[in-house]
Amino acid sequence: MIDHLVTMKISHWDGVIRELAARALHNLAQQAPEFSATQVFPRLLSMTLSPDLHMRHGSILACAEVAYALYKLAAQENRPVTDHLDEQAVQGLKQIHQQLYDRQLYRGLGGQLMRQAVCVLIEKLSLSKMPFRGDTVIDGWQWLINDTLRHLHLISSHSRQQMKDAAVSALAALCSEYYMKEPGEADPAIQEELITQYLAELRNPEEMTRCGFSLALGALPGFLLKGRLQQVLTGLRAVTHTSP
């Protein structure tokens, strides 16, 4: 069944089938962790650079789901996800964003699918507590989330909501895992940069951009809002005033 999903369904022409296939692989990975980690994962990683857009999209979603499933299994025994995934797999996951960026695959029509898939990847890898704290990949992920929210008005209307939700969910997970300096305390430099930047975007002339960053501020974990709540609420309140 796993083999059929990887061979036939991950690259299906229907995006919903690709998403369901990735989720199915998540469920099956918990039944066959060893096989998923050693046999399936290398195949999925190699497919993330396929020239076929659907295969790229499906395989990135599947990588995200399988990694998260293996993390859940490891967490039950208080072990890190790296007990299931070897160094090569972890490095492969880390490189996905940069490889897509370097090949300019976030642009154009297929770019929407790539952005959505990588936002799911960011969310699942953050939830999986991947050992990327302080790594440059975090800056890359943050750039993608911000850039996607800033250009929501350029995304086709039928996929805009899904895109917005994926970016905001990715942001919440990313912040919770990588921006906490010590329990309950944000990294002050990151807090300053994020809040200042997001409040400035609330004054963007594009309505969709204001919507995106309003949602982003609402999704920030509590520790990032500490000492900044009034400032954020004032910024959000200013957007509610009726304008011409």
PADREN-756266 format. One record per residue: residue number from 1; x, y, z of N, C-alpha, C in turn. Coordinates in nm, 2 decimals. Each point is the difference from the previous one (the first is absolute). Example, Ala and Ser with C-alpha at 12.3 -4.5 7.8 and 13.67 -1.06 7.14 Angstrom:
PADREN-756266
SITE  pos     n.X     n.Y     n.Z    ca.X    ca.Y    ca.Z     c.X     c.Y     c.Z
SITE    1    1.32   -0.57    0.78   -0.09    0.12    0.00    0.09    0.12    0.00
SITE    2   -0.04    0.11   -0.07    0.09    0.11    0.00   -0.08    0.11    0.08
This chain:
PADREN-756266
SITE  pos     n.X     n.Y     n.Z    ca.X    ca.Y    ca.Z     c.X     c.Y     c.Z
SITE    1    0.08   -0.12    0.00   -0.08    0.12    0.00    0.09    0.13    0.00
SITE    2    0.10   -0.01    0.08    0.09    0.12    0.01    0.07    0.02   -0.14
SITE    3    0.04   -0.11   -0.06    0.07    0.00   -0.13   -0.10    0.06   -0.10
SITE    4   -0.12   -0.04    0.00   -0.10    0.05   -0.10   -0.02    0.15    0.02
SITE    5   -0.01    0.05    0.12   -0.02    0.14    0.03    0.12    0.08   -0.05
SITE    6    0.12   -0.05    0.02    0.12    0.07   -0.04    0.01    0.00   -0.15
SITE    7   -0.03   -0.11   -0.06    0.02   -0.02   -0.15   -0.11    0.07   -0.08
SITE    8   -0.12   -0.01    0.05   -0.12    0.04   -0.08   -0.07    0.13    0.05
SITE    9   -0.01    0.01    0.13   -0.10    0.10    0.05    0.07    0.14    0.03
SITE   10    0.13   -0.01    0.04    0.07    0.12    0.04    0.01    0.10   -0.12
SITE   11    0.00   -0.05   -0.12    0.02    0.09   -0.12   -0.14    0.01   -0.08
SITE   12   -0.11   -0.04    0.07   -0.13    0.00   -0.07   -0.03    0.14   -0.05
SITE   13   -0.07    0.02   -0.11   -0.04    0.13   -0.06   -0.09    0.08    0.09
SITE   14   -0.08   -0.07    0.09   -0.09    0.07    0.09    0.07    0.03    0.13
SITE   15    0.01    0.13    0.03    0.07    0.05    0.13   -0.06   -0.06    0.12
SITE   16   -0.13   -0.02    0.01   -0.06   -0.06    0.12    0.05   -0.14    0.02
SITE   17    0.01   -0.08   -0.11    0.05   -0.14    0.01    0.15    0.00    0.06
SITE   18    0.08    0.10   -0.05    0.13    0.01    0.05    0.01    0.03    0.15
SITE   19   -0.09    0.09    0.04    0.00    0.03    0.14   -0.05   -0.12    0.09
SITE   20   -0.10   -0.07   -0.05   -0.05   -0.12    0.07    0.10   -0.11    0.00
SITE   21    0.08   -0.01   -0.11    0.10   -0.11   -0.01    0.11    0.03    0.11
SITE   22    0.04    0.13    0.01    0.10    0.04    0.10   -0.05   -0.03    0.14
SITE   23   -0.13    0.03    0.03   -0.05   -0.03    0.13   -0.01   -0.15    0.03
SITE   24   -0.03   -0.08   -0.11   -0.01   -0.14    0.01    0.14   -0.06    0.04
SITE   25    0.11    0.06   -0.07    0.13   -0.04    0.03    0.04    0.03    0.15
SITE   26   -0.05    0.11    0.05    0.02    0.03    0.14   -0.06   -0.11    0.09
SITE   27   -0.12   -0.04   -0.03   -0.06   -0.11    0.08    0.07   -0.13   -0.01
SITE   28    0.04   -0.03   -0.13    0.07   -0.13   -0.02    0.14    0.00    0.06
SITE   29    0.07    0.11    0.00    0.13    0.01    0.06    0.01   -0.05    0.14
SITE   30   -0.11    0.03    0.07   -0.01   -0.05    0.14   -0.01   -0.15    0.02
SITE   31   -0.05   -0.06   -0.11    0.00   -0.15    0.00    0.13   -0.06   -0.05
SITE   32    0.07    0.07   -0.09    0.12   -0.05   -0.05    0.11    0.10    0.00
SITE   33    0.04    0.04    0.12    0.10    0.11    0.02    0.14   -0.03   -0.07
SITE   34    0.04   -0.12    0.02    0.14   -0.03   -0.06    0.00    0.00   -0.15
SITE   35   -0.10   -0.05   -0.06   -0.02    0.00   -0.14   -0.01    0.14   -0.05
SITE   36   -0.09    0.08    0.07   -0.02    0.14   -0.05    0.13    0.08    0.01
SITE   37    0.07   -0.02    0.11    0.13    0.08    0.02    0.11   -0.04   -0.10
SITE   38    0.01   -0.13   -0.03    0.12   -0.04   -0.08   -0.03   -0.02   -0.14
SITE   39   -0.12   -0.04   -0.04   -0.04   -0.02   -0.14   -0.08    0.11   -0.06
SITE   40   -0.10    0.05    0.07   -0.09    0.10   -0.06    0.06    0.14    0.00
SITE   41    0.06    0.03    0.11    0.05    0.14    0.01    0.10    0.04   -0.10
SITE   42    0.10   -0.08   -0.03    0.10    0.04   -0.10   -0.07    0.01   -0.14
SITE   43   -0.10   -0.08   -0.03   -0.07    0.01   -0.13   -0.08    0.13    0.00
SITE   44   -0.07    0.04    0.11   -0.07    0.12    0.00    0.09    0.12   -0.01
SITE   45    0.11    0.00    0.06    0.10    0.11    0.00    0.05    0.02   -0.15
SITE   46    0.02   -0.11   -0.07    0.06    0.01   -0.13   -0.11    0.06   -0.10
SITE   47   -0.13   -0.02    0.04   -0.11    0.05   -0.09   -0.03    0.15    0.02
SITE   48    0.06    0.06    0.11   -0.03    0.14    0.03    0.06    0.09   -0.10
SITE   49    0.09   -0.05   -0.08    0.07    0.08   -0.11   -0.05   -0.05   -0.14
SITE   50   -0.10   -0.07   -0.01   -0.06   -0.05   -0.12   -0.04    0.12   -0.09
SITE   51    0.02   -0.01   -0.13   -0.05    0.11   -0.09   -0.15    0.00   -0.01
SITE   52   -0.06   -0.11    0.04   -0.15   -0.01    0.00   -0.05    0.07    0.13
SITE   53   -0.08    0.11   -0.03   -0.06    0.08    0.11   -0.08   -0.08    0.10
SITE   54   -0.08   -0.08   -0.05   -0.09   -0.08    0.09    0.08   -0.10    0.09
SITE   55    0.10   -0.06   -0.06    0.09   -0.09    0.08    0.07    0.08    0.11
SITE   56    0.05    0.12   -0.04    0.07    0.08    0.10   -0.09    0.04    0.11
SITE   57   -0.12    0.04   -0.03   -0.09    0.05    0.10   -0.04   -0.12    0.10
SITE   58   -0.04   -0.11   -0.06   -0.04   -0.12    0.08    0.12   -0.05    0.08
SITE   59    0.12    0.00   -0.05    0.11   -0.06    0.08    0.04    0.09    0.11
SITE   60   -0.01    0.13   -0.01    0.03    0.09    0.11   -0.10   -0.02    0.11
SITE   61   -0.13    0.00   -0.04   -0.10   -0.03    0.10    0.02   -0.13    0.07
SITE   62    0.04   -0.10   -0.08    0.02   -0.14    0.06    0.12    0.00    0.10
SITE   63    0.11    0.07   -0.04    0.11    0.01    0.09   -0.04    0.07    0.13
SITE   64   -0.08    0.10   -0.01   -0.04    0.07    0.12   -0.08   -0.10    0.09
SITE   65   -0.09   -0.07   -0.06   -0.09   -0.09    0.08    0.07   -0.12    0.06
SITE   66    0.09   -0.06   -0.08    0.07   -0.11    0.05    0.10    0.03    0.11
SITE   67    0.07    0.12   -0.02    0.09    0.05    0.11   -0.08    0.02    0.13
SITE   68   -0.12    0.06   -0.01   -0.08    0.03    0.12   -0.05   -0.13    0.06
SITE   69   -0.03   -0.10   -0.08   -0.05   -0.13    0.06    0.12   -0.07    0.07
SITE   70    0.12    0.01   -0.05    0.12   -0.06    0.06    0.03    0.07    0.13
SITE   71   -0.02    0.13    0.00    0.02    0.08    0.12   -0.09   -0.04    0.11
SITE   72   -0.13   -0.02   -0.03   -0.10   -0.04    0.10    0.04   -0.14    0.06
SITE   73    0.05   -0.09   -0.08    0.04   -0.13    0.05    0.12    0.02    0.09
SITE   74    0.09    0.08   -0.04    0.12    0.02    0.09   -0.04    0.07    0.13
SITE   75   -0.09    0.09   -0.01   -0.04    0.08    0.12   -0.07   -0.09    0.10
SITE   76   -0.06   -0.10   -0.04   -0.07   -0.10    0.10    0.10   -0.06    0.09
SITE   77    0.13   -0.01   -0.05    0.10   -0.07    0.08    0.10    0.11    0.05
SITE   78   -0.04    0.13   -0.01    0.09    0.11    0.04    0.13    0.00   -0.07
SITE   79    0.00   -0.03   -0.13    0.12    0.00   -0.09   -0.02    0.11   -0.10
SITE   80    0.11    0.05   -0.06   -0.01    0.10   -0.10   -0.04   -0.06   -0.14
SITE   81   -0.05    0.08   -0.09   -0.04   -0.06   -0.13    0.13   -0.05   -0.07
SITE   82    0.11    0.05    0.03    0.13   -0.04   -0.07    0.03   -0.15    0.03
SITE   83   -0.07   -0.06    0.10    0.02   -0.14    0.02   -0.06   -0.08   -0.11
SITE   84   -0.09    0.05   -0.07   -0.07   -0.07   -0.11    0.06    0.05   -0.14
SITE   85    0.04    0.13   -0.01    0.05    0.05   -0.12    0.15    0.02    0.01
SITE   86    0.07   -0.05   -0.10    0.15    0.02    0.01    0.04    0.14   -0.05
SITE   87    0.12    0.03    0.02    0.06    0.13   -0.03   -0.03    0.04   -0.15
SITE   88    0.00   -0.09   -0.09   -0.02    0.03   -0.14   -0.14    0.04   -0.02
SITE   89   -0.10   -0.06    0.06   -0.14    0.04   -0.01   -0.02    0.13    0.06
SITE   90    0.06    0.03    0.12   -0.02    0.13    0.06    0.06    0.11   -0.09
SITE   91    0.11   -0.02   -0.05    0.07    0.10   -0.10   -0.09    0.02   -0.12
SITE   92   -0.05   -0.11   -0.05   -0.09    0.00   -0.12   -0.12    0.09    0.02
SITE   93   -0.06   -0.02    0.12   -0.12    0.08    0.04    0.04    0.15    0.01
SITE   94    0.11    0.02    0.06    0.05    0.14    0.02    0.02    0.07   -0.13
SITE   95    0.04   -0.07   -0.11    0.04    0.06   -0.12   -0.11    0.03   -0.10
SITE   96   -0.12   -0.06    0.03   -0.11    0.02   -0.09   -0.03    0.14   -0.04
SITE   97   -0.02    0.09    0.10   -0.03    0.14   -0.02    0.10    0.06   -0.09
SITE   98    0.13   -0.01    0.04    0.11    0.07   -0.08    0.01   -0.05   -0.14
SITE   99   -0.02   -0.13   -0.02    0.00   -0.06   -0.14   -0.11    0.06   -0.09
SITE  100   -0.12    0.02    0.06   -0.11    0.05   -0.07    0.02    0.15   -0.03
SITE  101    0.06    0.07    0.10    0.03    0.14   -0.02    0.10    0.02   -0.11
SITE  102    0.11   -0.07    0.01    0.11    0.01   -0.10   -0.05   -0.02   -0.14
SITE  103   -0.10   -0.10   -0.02   -0.05   -0.03   -0.13   -0.12    0.09   -0.04
SITE  104   -0.03    0.10    0.09   -0.11    0.10   -0.03   -0.13   -0.07   -0.01
SITE  105   -0.02   -0.11    0.08   -0.13   -0.07   -0.02   -0.11    0.05    0.09
SITE  106    0.03    0.11    0.07   -0.11    0.07    0.08   -0.07    0.10   -0.09
SITE  107    0.04    0.02   -0.12   -0.06    0.10   -0.09   -0.10   -0.07   -0.10
SITE  108   -0.08    0.08   -0.06   -0.09   -0.04   -0.10   -0.11   -0.09    0.05
SITE  109   -0.07   -0.07   -0.09   -0.12   -0.07    0.04    0.03   -0.12    0.09
SITE  110    0.11   -0.07   -0.02    0.03   -0.11    0.08    0.05    0.04    0.14
SITE  111    0.04    0.13    0.00    0.06    0.06    0.13   -0.10   -0.01    0.11
SITE  112   -0.13    0.02   -0.03   -0.11   -0.01    0.10    0.00   -0.13    0.07
SITE  113    0.01   -0.11   -0.08    0.00   -0.14    0.06    0.13   -0.02    0.08
SITE  114    0.11    0.05   -0.05    0.12   -0.02    0.08    0.00    0.07    0.13
SITE  115   -0.05    0.13    0.00   -0.01    0.08    0.12   -0.09   -0.08    0.11
SITE  116   -0.11   -0.04   -0.05   -0.10   -0.07    0.09    0.07   -0.13    0.06
SITE  117    0.06   -0.08   -0.09    0.07   -0.12    0.05    0.11    0.03    0.10
SITE  118    0.08    0.10   -0.03    0.11    0.03    0.09   -0.05    0.06    0.13
SITE  119   -0.11    0.07    0.00   -0.06    0.05    0.12   -0.05   -0.12    0.09
SITE  120   -0.05   -0.10   -0.06   -0.04   -0.12    0.07    0.12   -0.07    0.06
SITE  121    0.11    0.00   -0.08    0.13   -0.06    0.04    0.05    0.08    0.12
SITE  122    0.00    0.13   -0.01    0.05    0.08    0.12   -0.08   -0.03    0.12
SITE  123   -0.13   -0.01   -0.01   -0.08   -0.03    0.12    0.03   -0.13    0.06
SITE  124    0.00   -0.11   -0.09    0.03   -0.13    0.05    0.14   -0.02    0.06
SITE  125    0.10    0.06   -0.07    0.14   -0.02    0.05    0.02    0.08    0.13
SITE  126   -0.07    0.11    0.02    0.01    0.07    0.12   -0.07   -0.08    0.12
SITE  127   -0.12   -0.05   -0.03   -0.07   -0.09    0.09    0.09   -0.12    0.04
SITE  128    0.08   -0.04   -0.10    0.08   -0.12    0.02    0.13    0.03    0.08
SITE  129    0.02    0.13    0.04    0.12    0.04    0.07    0.13   -0.04   -0.07
SITE  130    0.00    0.03   -0.13    0.12   -0.03   -0.07    0.12    0.09    0.05
SITE  131    0.12   -0.06    0.00    0.11    0.08    0.07    0.06    0.11   -0.09
SITE  132   -0.09    0.10   -0.03    0.05    0.11   -0.09    0.01    0.13    0.08
SITE  133   -0.01    0.00    0.13    0.01    0.13    0.07    0.13    0.07   -0.03
SITE  134   -0.01    0.13   -0.04    0.11    0.08   -0.03    0.06   -0.02   -0.14
SITE  135   -0.07   -0.09   -0.08    0.05   -0.03   -0.13   -0.06    0.10   -0.10
SITE  136    0.08    0.02   -0.11   -0.05    0.10   -0.10   -0.13   -0.04   -0.07
SITE  137   -0.03   -0.13    0.01   -0.13   -0.05   -0.06   -0.12    0.07    0.06
SITE  138    0.01    0.04    0.13   -0.11    0.06    0.07   -0.03    0.14   -0.06
SITE  139    0.11    0.07   -0.04   -0.01    0.13   -0.07   -0.07   -0.01   -0.13
SITE  140    0.04   -0.11   -0.07   -0.06   -0.03   -0.13   -0.15   -0.03    0.01
SITE  141   -0.04   -0.08    0.10   -0.14   -0.03    0.02   -0.08    0.13    0.04
SITE  142    0.06    0.08    0.09   -0.06    0.12    0.04   -0.03    0.09   -0.12
SITE  143    0.10    0.01   -0.09   -0.01    0.08   -0.12   -0.12   -0.05   -0.09
SITE  144   -0.01   -0.13   -0.01   -0.11   -0.06   -0.09   -0.13    0.04    0.06
SITE  145   -0.02   -0.01    0.13   -0.13    0.03    0.07   -0.03    0.14   -0.03
SITE  146    0.09    0.09    0.03   -0.02    0.15   -0.01   -0.03    0.03   -0.15
SITE  147    0.08   -0.05   -0.09   -0.02    0.03   -0.14   -0.13   -0.05   -0.05
SITE  148   -0.05   -0.11    0.05   -0.13   -0.06   -0.05   -0.11    0.09    0.05
SITE  149    0.01    0.04    0.13   -0.11    0.09    0.06    0.00    0.14   -0.07
SITE  150    0.12    0.04   -0.04    0.01    0.13   -0.06   -0.06    0.01   -0.14
SITE  151    0.00   -0.12   -0.07   -0.04   -0.01   -0.14   -0.13   -0.08   -0.02
SITE  152   -0.08   -0.01    0.11   -0.13   -0.07   -0.01   -0.09    0.05   -0.11
SITE  153    0.01    0.13   -0.03   -0.09    0.06   -0.11    0.04   -0.06   -0.14
SITE  154    0.12   -0.05   -0.01    0.04   -0.06   -0.13   -0.04   -0.14   -0.02
SITE  155   -0.05   -0.06    0.11   -0.03   -0.15    0.00   -0.15   -0.01   -0.05
SITE  156   -0.02   -0.10   -0.08   -0.14   -0.02   -0.06   -0.10   -0.01    0.11
SITE  157   -0.12    0.05   -0.02   -0.10    0.01    0.11   -0.04   -0.13    0.06
SITE  158    0.00   -0.11   -0.09   -0.05   -0.12    0.06    0.10   -0.07    0.09
SITE  159    0.13    0.03   -0.01    0.09   -0.06    0.09    0.06    0.10    0.11
SITE  160   -0.06    0.12    0.00    0.06    0.10    0.09   -0.02   -0.04    0.15
SITE  161   -0.12   -0.04    0.03   -0.04   -0.04    0.14    0.10   -0.11    0.05
SITE  162    0.01   -0.10   -0.08    0.09   -0.11    0.04    0.14    0.04    0.02
SITE  163    0.05    0.09   -0.09    0.13    0.05    0.01    0.02    0.08    0.12
SITE  164   -0.10    0.09    0.04    0.01    0.08    0.11    0.00   -0.09    0.13
SITE  165   -0.08   -0.10    0.00   -0.01   -0.09    0.12    0.13   -0.07    0.02
SITE  166    0.06   -0.05   -0.11    0.12   -0.08    0.00    0.12    0.09    0.05
SITE  167    0.01    0.12   -0.04    0.10    0.09    0.04   -0.01    0.04    0.15
SITE  168   -0.12    0.02    0.04   -0.02    0.05    0.14    0.02   -0.12    0.10
SITE  169   -0.04   -0.12   -0.04    0.03   -0.12    0.08    0.15   -0.03    0.01
SITE  170    0.07    0.02   -0.12    0.14   -0.02    0.00    0.07    0.10    0.09
SITE  171   -0.05    0.13    0.00    0.06    0.10    0.09   -0.01   -0.04    0.14
SITE  172   -0.12   -0.04    0.04   -0.03   -0.03    0.14    0.09   -0.11    0.05
SITE  173    0.02   -0.11   -0.08    0.08   -0.11    0.04    0.15    0.04    0.01
SITE  174    0.04    0.08   -0.11    0.14    0.04   -0.01    0.04    0.08    0.13
SITE  175   -0.08    0.10    0.03    0.03    0.09    0.12    0.00   -0.08    0.13
SITE  176   -0.09   -0.09    0.01   -0.01   -0.08    0.13    0.12   -0.08    0.02
SITE  177    0.06   -0.06   -0.11    0.11   -0.09    0.01    0.14    0.07    0.00
SITE  178    0.01    0.10   -0.08    0.14    0.05   -0.02    0.03    0.14    0.05
SITE  179   -0.11    0.08    0.05    0.03    0.13    0.04   -0.01    0.02    0.15
SITE  180   -0.01   -0.11    0.08    0.00    0.01    0.14    0.14   -0.01    0.06
SITE  181    0.05    0.10    0.07    0.13    0.00    0.05    0.02   -0.09    0.12
SITE  182   -0.10    0.02    0.09   -0.01   -0.09    0.12   -0.15   -0.02    0.02
SITE  183   -0.04   -0.09    0.09   -0.15   -0.02    0.01   -0.07    0.13    0.03
SITE  184   -0.10    0.02   -0.09   -0.09    0.12    0.01    0.06    0.13   -0.04
SITE  185    0.13    0.00   -0.05    0.07    0.13   -0.03    0.04    0.00   -0.15
SITE  186   -0.04    0.10   -0.07    0.04    0.02   -0.14    0.14    0.05   -0.02
SITE  187    0.06   -0.03   -0.11    0.12    0.06   -0.04   -0.03    0.15   -0.03
SITE  188    0.06    0.09    0.08   -0.05    0.14   -0.01    0.03    0.06   -0.14
SITE  189    0.11   -0.03   -0.06    0.02    0.05   -0.14   -0.10   -0.05   -0.10
SITE  190   -0.04   -0.12    0.01   -0.10   -0.06   -0.09   -0.13    0.06    0.02
SITE  191   -0.04    0.01    0.13   -0.13    0.06    0.04   -0.01    0.14   -0.05
SITE  192    0.10    0.08    0.02    0.01    0.14   -0.05   -0.03    0.01   -0.15
SITE  193    0.08   -0.09   -0.08    0.00    0.00   -0.14   -0.14   -0.04   -0.05
SITE  194   -0.05   -0.11    0.05   -0.13   -0.05   -0.05   -0.12    0.09    0.03
SITE  195   -0.01    0.05    0.12   -0.11    0.09    0.04    0.00    0.13   -0.08
SITE  196    0.12    0.06   -0.01    0.02    0.12   -0.07   -0.04   -0.01   -0.15
SITE  197    0.05   -0.11   -0.06   -0.02   -0.03   -0.14   -0.15   -0.02   -0.03
SITE  198   -0.06   -0.09    0.09   -0.14   -0.03   -0.02   -0.10    0.12    0.02
SITE  199    0.03    0.08    0.10   -0.08    0.12    0.02    0.01    0.09   -0.12
SITE  200    0.12    0.01   -0.05    0.02    0.09   -0.12   -0.08   -0.05   -0.12
SITE  201   -0.01   -0.13   -0.01   -0.08   -0.06   -0.11   -0.15    0.02    0.01
SITE  202   -0.04    0.03    0.12   -0.15    0.03    0.02   -0.04    0.13   -0.07
SITE  203    0.10    0.08   -0.04   -0.03    0.12   -0.07    0.02   -0.01   -0.15
SITE  204    0.02   -0.13   -0.04    0.02   -0.02   -0.15   -0.12    0.03   -0.08
SITE  205    0.01    0.06   -0.11   -0.12    0.04   -0.08   -0.08   -0.12   -0.05
SITE  206    0.06   -0.12   -0.01   -0.07   -0.12   -0.04   -0.09   -0.06    0.11
SITE  207   -0.13   -0.01   -0.02   -0.08   -0.06    0.10    0.04   -0.14    0.04
SITE  208    0.03   -0.08   -0.10    0.04   -0.14    0.03    0.12   -0.01    0.09
SITE  209    0.10    0.09   -0.03    0.12    0.00    0.08   -0.03    0.04    0.15
SITE  210   -0.09    0.10    0.02   -0.04    0.03    0.13   -0.07   -0.11    0.07
SITE  211   -0.09   -0.07   -0.07   -0.07   -0.12    0.05    0.11   -0.11    0.05
SITE  212    0.09   -0.02   -0.09    0.10   -0.11    0.03    0.08    0.04    0.12
SITE  213    0.05    0.12    0.02    0.09    0.03    0.11   -0.09    0.02    0.13
SITE  214   -0.12    0.04   -0.02   -0.09    0.00    0.12   -0.01   -0.14    0.06
SITE  215   -0.03   -0.10   -0.09   -0.01   -0.14    0.04    0.14   -0.04    0.06
SITE  216    0.11    0.04   -0.06    0.13   -0.04    0.05    0.02    0.05    0.14
SITE  217   -0.04    0.13    0.03    0.02    0.05    0.14   -0.09   -0.08    0.09
SITE  218   -0.12   -0.04   -0.04   -0.09   -0.08    0.08    0.05   -0.14    0.03
SITE  219    0.09   -0.05   -0.09    0.05   -0.14    0.02    0.13    0.00    0.08
SITE  220    0.06    0.11    0.03    0.13    0.00    0.07   -0.02   -0.06    0.14
SITE  221    0.09   -0.09    0.04   -0.02   -0.05    0.14    0.02    0.11    0.11
SITE  222   -0.06   -0.03    0.11   -0.01    0.10    0.11    0.13    0.06    0.04
SITE  223    0.11   -0.08    0.00    0.13    0.05    0.05    0.05    0.11   -0.09
SITE  224   -0.04    0.00   -0.13    0.05    0.10   -0.09   -0.08    0.13    0.01
SITE  225   -0.12    0.00    0.07   -0.08    0.12    0.01    0.03    0.06    0.14
SITE  226    0.07   -0.07    0.08    0.03    0.05    0.14    0.06    0.14   -0.01
SITE  227   -0.06    0.10    0.07    0.05    0.13    0.00   -0.03    0.08   -0.12
SITE  228   -0.07   -0.06   -0.10   -0.03    0.06   -0.13   -0.15    0.00   -0.03
SITE  229   -0.08   -0.05    0.09   -0.14   -0.03   -0.03   -0.07    0.13   -0.03
SITE  230    0.02    0.11    0.08   -0.07    0.12   -0.03    0.03    0.06   -0.13
SITE  231    0.13   -0.01   -0.03    0.05    0.05   -0.13   -0.07   -0.07   -0.12
SITE  232   -0.01   -0.13    0.02   -0.06   -0.08   -0.11   -0.15    0.03   -0.01
SITE  233   -0.06    0.00    0.11   -0.15    0.03    0.00   -0.03    0.14   -0.06
SITE  234    0.09    0.10    0.03   -0.02    0.13   -0.05    0.01    0.00   -0.15
SITE  235    0.10   -0.08   -0.05    0.03   -0.01   -0.15   -0.12   -0.07   -0.06
SITE  236   -0.05   -0.10    0.06   -0.12   -0.07   -0.06   -0.13    0.08    0.00
SITE  237   -0.01    0.08    0.11   -0.12    0.09    0.01    0.00    0.10   -0.11
SITE  238    0.12    0.05   -0.03    0.01    0.11   -0.10   -0.05   -0.05   -0.14
SITE  239    0.02   -0.13   -0.02   -0.04   -0.06   -0.13   -0.15   -0.01   -0.01
SITE  240   -0.07    0.00    0.11   -0.15   -0.01    0.00   -0.07    0.13   -0.04
SITE  241    0.07    0.11    0.01   -0.06    0.13   -0.04   -0.04    0.00   -0.15
SITE  242   -0.12    0.04   -0.02   -0.05    0.01   -0.14    0.08    0.11   -0.08
SITE  243    0.05   -0.05   -0.11    0.07    0.10   -0.09   -0.07    0.01   -0.13
SITE  244    0.04    0.10   -0.08   -0.07    0.02   -0.13    0.00   -0.13   -0.09
